[in-house]
Amino acid sequence: MPFTQDAHGKKRFLSRLPFVIIMIICQLSIAPVGNDIHLHSYVKKVIQVIEKHKVNYELTDMATIIEANNLDTIFDIVKDAHNTLFNDGVIRVITEIKIDDRKDKDVRLGNKKNMVHLN
């Protein structure tokens, strides 16, 4: 599979489609356990972590969907967000991730919604 390198020297795979960079979609859900029942302050902190990584994301009621061009970025975000809650005094954190990583097709955040016209 052909690839290119980004400004940081990381390999980014190209699809078979001309000039298309493959993106990885990640669904991230982080839940502090045993703390305040109002989660919005924790969600805000996780969103700040995601924004520091300068990736596209979409906040939903149940999870946050993240788009990045490599797994290292995804896992860095997950680790940073997970640890942010511990650094904020949370004593237990449950983190769930789902990753959609395709090398044969250009997959972008929102593609599926656009295909089924749910916008």
Buried (B, 14 or more C-beta within 10 A) or exposed (E): EEEEEEEEEEEEBBBEEEEEBBBBBBBBBBBBEEBEEEEEEBEEBBBEBBEEBEBBBBEEEEBBBBBBBBEEBBBBBBEBBBEBBEEEEBEEBEBEBEBEBEEEEBBEBBEEEEEEEEE
